[in-house]
Amino acid sequence: GFQRALENYLKDRGQDPKAGSERIARLLARIDRKPLPTASGRELTESLAITGIVTPLYSQSGWPTLTA
């Protein structure tokens, strides 16, 4: 599932999966407390951020989107 896909992505990028997962969890917690502004004026909420991570994560062809 999600955790395995995330670990594979992080390993591919030379990152420690545990540390990378923790960093993402902290980022999502911060966004949950205070959504981020965007150029469109719409706020980036935790659920939108999760969607933005999960969607490209499941296929290696989507990984460059996460890295950008």
Distance bins in CASP14 RR format, pairs under 12 A and 6 or more apart:
PFRMAT RR
TARGET T0000
AUTHOR 0000-0000-0000
RMODE 2
METHOD distances of the structure
MODEL  1
1 7 0 0 0 0 1 0 0 0 0 0 0
1 8 0 0 0 0 0 1 0 0 0 0 0
1 54 0 0 0 0 1 0 0 0 0 0 0
1 57 0 0 0 0 1 0 0 0 0 0 0
1 58 0 0 0 0 1 0 0 0 0 0 0
2 8 0 0 0 0 0 1 0 0 0 0 0
2 9 0 0 0 0 0 1 0 0 0 0 0
2 21 0 0 0 0 0 1 0 0 0 0 0
2 24 0 0 0 0 0 1 0 0 0 0 0
2 50 0 0 0 0 1 0 0 0 0 0 0
2 51 0 0 0 0 0 1 0 0 0 0 0
2 53 0 0 0 0 1 0 0 0 0 0 0
2 54 1 0 0 1 0 0 0 0 0 0 0
2 55 0 0 0 0 0 1 0 0 0 0 0
2 57 1 0 0 1 0 0 0 0 0 0 0
2 58 0 0 0 0 1 0 0 0 0 0 0
3 9 0 0 0 0 0 1 0 0 0 0 0
3 10 0 0 0 0 0 1 0 0 0 0 0
3 17 0 0 0 0 1 0 0 0 0 0 0
3 18 0 0 0 0 0 1 0 0 0 0 0
3 20 0 0 0 0 0 1 0 0 0 0 0
3 21 1 0 0 1 0 0 0 0 0 0 0
3 24 0 0 0 0 0 1 0 0 0 0 0
3 25 0 0 0 0 0 1 0 0 0 0 0
3 54 0 0 0 0 0 1 0 0 0 0 0
3 57 0 0 0 0 0 1 0 0 0 0 0
3 58 0 0 0 0 0 1 0 0 0 0 0
4 10 0 0 0 0 0 1 0 0 0 0 0
4 11 0 0 0 0 0 1 0 0 0 0 0
4 17 0 0 0 0 1 0 0 0 0 0 0
4 21 0 0 0 0 0 1 0 0 0 0 0
4 57 0 0 0 0 0 1 0 0 0 0 0
4 58 0 0 0 0 1 0 0 0 0 0 0
5 11 0 0 0 0 0 1 0 0 0 0 0
5 12 0 0 0 0 0 1 0 0 0 0 0
5 17 0 0 0 0 0 1 0 0 0 0 0
5 21 0 0 0 0 0 1 0 0 0 0 0
5 53 0 0 0 0 1 0 0 0 0 0 0
5 54 0 0 0 0 1 0 0 0 0 0 0
5 55 0 0 0 0 0 1 0 0 0 0 0
5 56 0 0 0 0 1 0 0 0 0 0 0
5 57 1 0 1 0 0 0 0 0 0 0 0
5 58 1 0 1 0 0 0 0 0 0 0 0
5 59 0 0 0 0 1 0 0 0 0 0 0
5 60 0 0 0 0 1 0 0 0 0 0 0
5 62 0 0 0 0 0 1 0 0 0 0 0
5 63 0 0 0 0 1 0 0 0 0 0 0
5 66 0 0 0 0 0 1 0 0 0 0 0
6 12 0 0 0 0 0 1 0 0 0 0 0
6 13 0 0 0 0 0 1 0 0 0 0 0
6 15 0 0 0 0 0 1 0 0 0 0 0
6 17 1 0 0 1 0 0 0 0 0 0 0
6 18 0 0 0 0 0 1 0 0 0 0 0
6 19 0 0 0 0 0 1 0 0 0 0 0
6 20 0 0 0 0 1 0 0 0 0 0 0
6 21 1 0 0 1 0 0 0 0 0 0 0
6 22 0 0 0 0 0 1 0 0 0 0 0
6 23 0 0 0 0 0 1 0 0 0 0 0
6 24 1 0 0 1 0 0 0 0 0 0 0
6 25 0 0 0 0 0 1 0 0 0 0 0
6 50 0 0 0 0 0 1 0 0 0 0 0
6 53 0 0 0 0 1 0 0 0 0 0 0
6 54 0 0 0 0 1 0 0 0 0 0 0
6 56 0 0 0 0 0 1 0 0 0 0 0
6 57 1 0 0 1 0 0 0 0 0 0 0
6 58 0 0 0 0 1 0 0 0 0 0 0
6 63 0 0 0 0 0 1 0 0 0 0 0
6 66 0 0 0 0 1 0 0 0 0 0 0
7 13 0 0 0 0 0 1 0 0 0 0 0
7 14 0 0 0 0 0 1 0 0 0 0 0
7 15 0 0 0 0 1 0 0 0 0 0 0
7 16 0 0 0 0 1 0 0 0 0 0 0
7 17 1 0 1 0 0 0 0 0 0 0 0
7 18 0 0 0 0 1 0 0 0 0 0 0
7 19 0 0 0 0 0 1 0 0 0 0 0
7 20 0 0 0 0 1 0 0 0 0 0 0
7 21 1 0 0 1 0 0 0 0 0 0 0
7 24 0 0 0 0 0 1 0 0 0 0 0
7 57 0 0 0 0 0 1 0 0 0 0 0
8 14 0 0 0 0 0 1 0 0 0 0 0
8 15 0 0 0 0 0 1 0 0 0 0 0
8 17 0 0 0 0 1 0 0 0 0 0 0
8 21 0 0 0 0 0 1 0 0 0 0 0
8 57 0 0 0 0 1 0 0 0 0 0 0
8 58 0 0 0 0 1 0 0 0 0 0 0
8 59 0 0 0 0 0 1 0 0 0 0 0
8 60 0 0 0 0 1 0 0 0 0 0 0
8 63 0 0 0 0 1 0 0 0 0 0 0
8 66 0 0 0 0 0 1 0 0 0 0 0
9 15 0 0 0 0 1 0 0 0 0 0 0
9 17 0 0 0 0 1 0 0 0 0 0 0
9 20 0 0 0 0 1 0 0 0 0 0 0
9 21 0 0 0 0 0 1 0 0 0 0 0
9 24 0 0 0 0 0 1 0 0 0 0 0
9 53 0 0 0 0 1 0 0 0 0 0 0
9 54 0 0 0 0 0 1 0 0 0 0 0
9 56 0 0 0 0 1 0 0 0 0 0 0
9 57 1 0 1 0 0 0 0 0 0 0 0
9 58 0 0 0 0 1 0 0 0 0 0 0
9 59 0 0 0 0 0 1 0 0 0 0 0
9 60 0 0 0 0 1 0 0 0 0 0 0
9 61 0 0 0 0 0 1 0 0 0 0 0
9 62 0 0 0 0 1 0 0 0 0 0 0
9 63 1 0 1 0 0 0 0 0 0 0 0
9 64 0 0 0 0 0 1 0 0 0 0 0
9 65 0 0 0 0 0 1 0 0 0 0 0
9 66 1 0 0 1 0 0 0 0 0 0 0
9 67 0 0 0 0 1 0 0 0 0 0 0
10 16 1 0 0 1 0 0 0 0 0 0 0
10 17 1 0 1 0 0 0 0 0 0 0 0
10 18 0 0 0 0 1 0 0 0 0 0 0
10 19 0 0 0 0 1 0 0 0 0 0 0
10 20 1 0 1 0 0 0 0 0 0 0 0
10 21 1 0 0 1 0 0 0 0 0 0 0
10 22 0 0 0 0 0 1 0 0 0 0 0
10 23 0 0 0 0 1 0 0 0 0 0 0
10 24 0 0 0 0 1 0 0 0 0 0 0
10 53 0 0 0 0 0 1 0 0 0 0 0
10 57 0 0 0 0 0 1 0 0 0 0 0
10 63 0 0 0 0 0 1 0 0 0 0 0
10 66 0 0 0 0 1 0 0 0 0 0 0
10 67 0 0 0 0 0 1 0 0 0 0 0
11 17 1 0 0 1 0 0 0 0 0 0 0
11 18 0 0 0 0 0 1 0 0 0 0 0
11 19 0 0 0 0 0 1 0 0 0 0 0
11 20 0 0 0 0 0 1 0 0 0 0 0
11 21 0 0 0 0 0 1 0 0 0 0 0
11 60 0 0 0 0 0 1 0 0 0 0 0
11 63 0 0 0 0 0 1 0 0 0 0 0
12 57 0 0 0 0 0 1 0 0 0 0 0
12 60 1 0 0 1 0 0 0 0 0 0 0
12 62 0 0 0 0 0 1 0 0 0 0 0
12 63 1 0 0 1 0 0 0 0 0 0 0
12 64 0 0 0 0 0 1 0 0 0 0 0
12 66 0 0 0 0 0 1 0 0 0 0 0
12 67 0 0 0 0 1 0 0 0 0 0 0
13 19 0 0 0 0 0 1 0 0 0 0 0
13 20 0 0 0 0 1 0 0 0 0 0 0
13 57 0 0 0 0 0 1 0 0 0 0 0
13 60 0 0 0 0 0 1 0 0 0 0 0
13 63 0 0 0 0 1 0 0 0 0 0 0
13 64 0 0 0 0 0 1 0 0 0 0 0
13 66 0 0 0 0 1 0 0 0 0 0 0
13 67 1 0 0 1 0 0 0 0 0 0 0
14 20 0 0 0 0 0 1 0 0 0 0 0
14 67 0 0 0 0 0 1 0 0 0 0 0
15 21 0 0 0 0 1 0 0 0 0 0 0
15 22 0 0 0 0 0 1 0 0 0 0 0
15 23 0 0 0 0 1 0 0 0 0 0 0
15 24 0 0 0 0 0 1 0 0 0 0 0
15 66 0 0 0 0 0 1 0 0 0 0 0
15 67 0 0 0 0 0 1 0 0 0 0 0
16 22 0 0 0 0 1 0 0 0 0 0 0
16 23 0 0 0 0 1 0 0 0 0 0 0
17 23 0 0 0 0 0 1 0 0 0 0 0
17 24 0 0 0 0 0 1 0 0 0 0 0
18 24 0 0 0 0 0 1 0 0 0 0 0
18 25 0 0 0 0 0 1 0 0 0 0 0
19 25 0 0 0 0 0 1 0 0 0 0 0
19 26 0 0 0 0 0 1 0 0 0 0 0
20 26 0 0 0 0 1 0 0 0 0 0 0
20 27 0 0 0 0 1 0 0 0 0 0 0
20 28 0 0 0 0 0 1 0 0 0 0 0
20 53 0 0 0 0 0 1 0 0 0 0 0
20 66 0 0 0 0 0 1 0 0 0 0 0
21 27 0 0 0 0 0 1 0 0 0 0 0
21 28 0 0 0 0 0 1 0 0 0 0 0
21 53 0 0 0 0 0 1 0 0 0 0 0
21 57 0 0 0 0 0 1 0 0 0 0 0
22 28 0 0 0 0 0 1 0 0 0 0 0
22 29 0 0 0 0 0 1 0 0 0 0 0
23 29 0 0 0 0 0 1 0 0 0 0 0
23 30 0 0 0 0 0 1 0 0 0 0 0
23 53 0 0 0 0 0 1 0 0 0 0 0
24 30 0 0 0 0 0 1 0 0 0 0 0
24 31 0 0 0 0 0 1 0 0 0 0 0
24 46 0 0 0 0 0 1 0 0 0 0 0
24 49 0 0 0 0 1 0 0 0 0 0 0
24 50 0 0 0 0 1 0 0 0 0 0 0
24 52 0 0 0 0 0 1 0 0 0 0 0
24 53 1 0 0 1 0 0 0 0 0 0 0
24 54 0 0 0 0 0 1 0 0 0 0 0
24 57 0 0 0 0 0 1 0 0 0 0 0
24 66 0 0 0 0 0 1 0 0 0 0 0
25 31 0 0 0 0 0 1 0 0 0 0 0
25 32 0 0 0 0 0 1 0 0 0 0 0
25 46 0 0 0 0 0 1 0 0 0 0 0
25 49 0 0 0 0 0 1 0 0 0 0 0
25 50 0 0 0 0 0 1 0 0 0 0 0
25 53 0 0 0 0 0 1 0 0 0 0 0
26 32 0 0 0 0 0 1 0 0 0 0 0
26 33 0 0 0 0 0 1 0 0 0 0 0
26 46 0 0 0 0 0 1 0 0 0 0 0
27 33 0 0 0 0 0 1 0 0 0 0 0
27 34 0 0 0 0 0 1 0 0 0 0 0
27 36 0 0 0 0 1 0 0 0 0 0 0
27 44 0 0 0 0 0 1 0 0 0 0 0
27 46 0 0 0 0 1 0 0 0 0 0 0
27 49 1 0 0 1 0 0 0 0 0 0 0
27 50 0 0 0 0 0 1 0 0 0 0 0
27 52 0 0 0 0 0 1 0 0 0 0 0
27 53 0 0 0 0 1 0 0 0 0 0 0
28 34 0 0 0 0 0 1 0 0 0 0 0
28 35 0 0 0 0 0 1 0 0 0 0 0
28 36 0 0 0 0 0 1 0 0 0 0 0
28 44 0 0 0 0 0 1 0 0 0 0 0
28 45 0 0 0 0 0 1 0 0 0 0 0
28 46 1 0 1 0 0 0 0 0 0 0 0
28 47 0 0 0 0 1 0 0 0 0 0 0
28 48 0 0 0 0 0 1 0 0 0 0 0
28 49 1 0 1 0 0 0 0 0 0 0 0
28 50 1 0 0 1 0 0 0 0 0 0 0
28 51 0 0 0 0 0 1 0 0 0 0 0
28 52 0 0 0 0 0 1 0 0 0 0 0
28 53 0 0 0 0 1 0 0 0 0 0 0
28 54 0 0 0 0 0 1 0 0 0 0 0
29 46 1 0 0 1 0 0 0 0 0 0 0
29 49 0 0 0 0 0 1 0 0 0 0 0
29 50 0 0 0 0 0 1 0 0 0 0 0
30 36 0 0 0 0 1 0 0 0 0 0 0
30 44 0 0 0 0 0 1 0 0 0 0 0
30 45 0 0 0 0 0 1 0 0 0 0 0
30 46 0 0 0 0 1 0 0 0 0 0 0
30 49 0 0 0 0 1 0 0 0 0 0 0
31 37 0 0 0 0 0 1 0 0 0 0 0
31 38 0 0 0 0 0 1 0 0 0 0 0
31 43 0 0 0 0 1 0 0 0 0 0 0
31 44 1 0 0 1 0 0 0 0 0 0 0
31 45 1 0 0 1 0 0 0 0 0 0 0
31 46 1 0 1 0 0 0 0 0 0 0 0
31 47 0 0 0 0 1 0 0 0 0 0 0
31 48 0 0 0 0 1 0 0 0 0 0 0
31 49 1 0 1 0 0 0 0 0 0 0 0
31 50 0 0 0 0 1 0 0 0 0 0 0
31 51 0 0 0 0 0 1 0 0 0 0 0
31 52 0 0 0 0 0 1 0 0 0 0 0
31 53 0 0 0 0 0 1 0 0 0 0 0
32 43 0 0 0 0 0 1 0 0 0 0 0
32 44 0 0 0 0 0 1 0 0 0 0 0
32 45 1 0 0 1 0 0 0 0 0 0 0
32 46 1 1 0 0 0 0 0 0 0 0 0
32 47 0 0 0 0 1 0 0 0 0 0 0
32 48 0 0 0 0 0 1 0 0 0 0 0
32 49 0 0 0 0 1 0 0 0 0 0 0
32 50 0 0 0 0 1 0 0 0 0 0 0
33 45 0 0 0 0 0 1 0 0 0 0 0
33 46 0 0 0 0 1 0 0 0 0 0 0
34 43 0 0 0 0 1 0 0 0 0 0 0
34 44 0 0 0 0 0 1 0 0 0 0 0
34 45 0 0 0 0 0 1 0 0 0 0 0
34 46 0 0 0 0 0 1 0 0 0 0 0
34 49 0 0 0 0 0 1 0 0 0 0 0
35 41 0 0 0 0 0 1 0 0 0 0 0
35 42 0 0 0 0 1 0 0 0 0 0 0
35 43 1 1 0 0 0 0 0 0 0 0 0
35 44 1 0 1 0 0 0 0 0 0 0 0
35 45 1 0 1 0 0 0 0 0 0 0 0
35 46 1 0 0 1 0 0 0 0 0 0 0
35 47 0 0 0 0 1 0 0 0 0 0 0
35 48 0 0 0 0 1 0 0 0 0 0 0
35 49 0 0 0 0 1 0 0 0 0 0 0
36 42 0 0 0 0 0 1 0 0 0 0 0
36 43 1 0 0 1 0 0 0 0 0 0 0
36 44 1 0 1 0 0 0 0 0 0 0 0
36 45 0 0 0 0 1 0 0 0 0 0 0
36 46 0 0 0 0 0 1 0 0 0 0 0
36 48 0 0 0 0 1 0 0 0 0 0 0
36 49 0 0 0 0 1 0 0 0 0 0 0
37 43 1 0 0 1 0 0 0 0 0 0 0
37 44 1 0 0 1 0 0 0 0 0 0 0
37 45 0 0 0 0 0 1 0 0 0 0 0
38 44 1 0 1 0 0 0 0 0 0 0 0
38 45 0 0 0 0 0 1 0 0 0 0 0
38 48 0 0 0 0 1 0 0 0 0 0 0
38 49 0 0 0 0 0 1 0 0 0 0 0
40 48 0 0 0 0 0 1 0 0 0 0 0
42 48 0 0 0 0 1 0 0 0 0 0 0
43 49 0 0 0 0 0 1 0 0 0 0 0
44 50 0 0 0 0 0 1 0 0 0 0 0
44 51 0 0 0 0 0 1 0 0 0 0 0
44 52 0 0 0 0 1 0 0 0 0 0 0
44 53 0 0 0 0 0 1 0 0 0 0 0
45 51 0 0 0 0 1 0 0 0 0 0 0
45 52 0 0 0 0 0 1 0 0 0 0 0
46 52 0 0 0 0 0 1 0 0 0 0 0
46 53 0 0 0 0 0 1 0 0 0 0 0
47 53 0 0 0 0 0 1 0 0 0 0 0
47 54 0 0 0 0 0 1 0 0 0 0 0
48 54 0 0 0 0 0 1 0 0 0 0 0
48 55 0 0 0 0 0 1 0 0 0 0 0
49 55 0 0 0 0 0 1 0 0 0 0 0
49 66 0 0 0 0 0 1 0 0 0 0 0
50 57 0 0 0 0 0 1 0 0 0 0 0
51 57 0 0 0 0 0 1 0 0 0 0 0
52 58 0 0 0 0 0 1 0 0 0 0 0
52 62 0 0 0 0 0 1 0 0 0 0 0
52 65 0 0 0 0 1 0 0 0 0 0 0
52 66 0 0 0 0 1 0 0 0 0 0 0
52 68 0 0 0 0 0 1 0 0 0 0 0
53 62 0 0 0 0 0 1 0 0 0 0 0
53 63 0 0 0 0 0 1 0 0 0 0 0
53 65 0 0 0 0 1 0 0 0 0 0 0
53 66 1 0 0 1 0 0 0 0 0 0 0
53 67 0 0 0 0 0 1 0 0 0 0 0
54 62 0 0 0 0 0 1 0 0 0 0 0
54 65 0 0 0 0 0 1 0 0 0 0 0
54 66 0 0 0 0 0 1 0 0 0 0 0
55 61 0 0 0 0 0 1 0 0 0 0 0
55 62 0 0 0 0 1 0 0 0 0 0 0
55 63 0 0 0 0 0 1 0 0 0 0 0
55 65 0 0 0 0 1 0 0 0 0 0 0
55 66 0 0 0 0 1 0 0 0 0 0 0
56 62 1 1 0 0 0 0 0 0 0 0 0
56 63 1 0 0 1 0 0 0 0 0 0 0
56 64 0 0 0 0 1 0 0 0 0 0 0
56 65 1 0 1 0 0 0 0 0 0 0 0
56 66 1 0 1 0 0 0 0 0 0 0 0
56 67 0 0 0 0 1 0 0 0 0 0 0
56 68 0 0 0 0 1 0 0 0 0 0 0
57 63 1 0 0 1 0 0 0 0 0 0 0
57 64 0 0 0 0 0 1 0 0 0 0 0
57 65 0 0 0 0 1 0 0 0 0 0 0
57 66 1 0 0 1 0 0 0 0 0 0 0
57 67 0 0 0 0 0 1 0 0 0 0 0
58 65 0 0 0 0 0 1 0 0 0 0 0
58 66 0 0 0 0 0 1 0 0 0 0 0
59 65 0 0 0 0 1 0 0 0 0 0 0
59 66 0 0 0 0 0 1 0 0 0 0 0
60 66 0 0 0 0 0 1 0 0 0 0 0
60 67 0 0 0 0 0 1 0 0 0 0 0
62 68 0 0 0 0 0 1 0 0 0 0 0
END
